[in-house]
Amino acid sequence: MTSPALRLGVVGSANVDVVVRCVALPRPGETIVGSDPIRLPGGKAANQAAALAALGVDTTLIACVGTDEAGDWLLGNLEQRCVRTSLMQRSEVPTGTAFITVDERGENIIVVARGANACLTVDDITFDDFDVVLAQMEVDASIVDAVALRARRLILNVAPAREVAPETLARCAVVIANEHEAERLTIADLAHCVVTLGAKGAVHYAHGVEVARVAPPTVTVVDTVGAGDVFCAAYAAQFASGASPLDALAFAVTAGALATQALGAQGALPTTEEVVACQSRV
């Protein structure tokens, strides 16, 4: 279970997602016909912050959006979801945008224009008030390096796959990666590494030794966009509350599965009660 006394900070990106659905994803050089575009809130950090808030965690997002209408819209959405935005930054650079194509199986292709995300700074941010800080790699690596130096406990989601300084990885309480991102890591060198396996669930390694593995519940998949972000948020909430690796993994895998049941990265953010109820049915 999570505790409302916990305070988590999330550092990273906030985007507008422009989503188009189609029967099958296009091959290189192929043009296909899709649905009318839909605008949805996104960005890995914003998704994770919204997911944490849905789980009942006191959550502050540290990200940068433009001074444009899209930035206003994203801030309004975060506040409606009870995410604290007092540390959000604004830039004259347009708000970041992700262009997402989703097929009828829920698989996707994503291209991100970083926009204002590239303007984020953390020089004046104090991280001491946060029990755990959650970060990703959709912002400059220098931002993540700075957070790793100053956060009491950092969970780093190494997505998208980019080079991370070994000393930064060494400071992480937990590193979360999918199968492809994990190929760039030396898992044996990490104190704790959680690898997500899509429809096969996830596995937790401690210095390269498997300590927990969990398969997901069966759900009707509508859209896999954002499922990994919900997994990261749910795992961070459990980690912050002192859950065991197995319990944290089981909770996060279930939350991630539930998140695939609606369109958009924030379309199906589960509550703690919904996750627990799903676990009890398995």
Salt bridges, closest charged atoms under 4 A:
GLU30 OE1 - ARG27 NE 3.29
ASP58 OD1 - ARG84 NE 2.69
GLU69 OE1 - ARG39 NH1 2.99
ASP72 OD1 - ARG90 NH2 2.70
ASP103 OD2 - ARG105 NH2 3.39
ASP131 OD1 - ARG152 NH2 3.90
ASP140 OD1 - ARG114 NH2 2.74
GLU163 OE2 - ARG184 NH2 2.90
GLU179 OE2 - LYS200 NZ 3.78
GLU210 OE1 - ARG213 NH2 2.89
ASP229 OD1 - LYS44 NZ 2.65
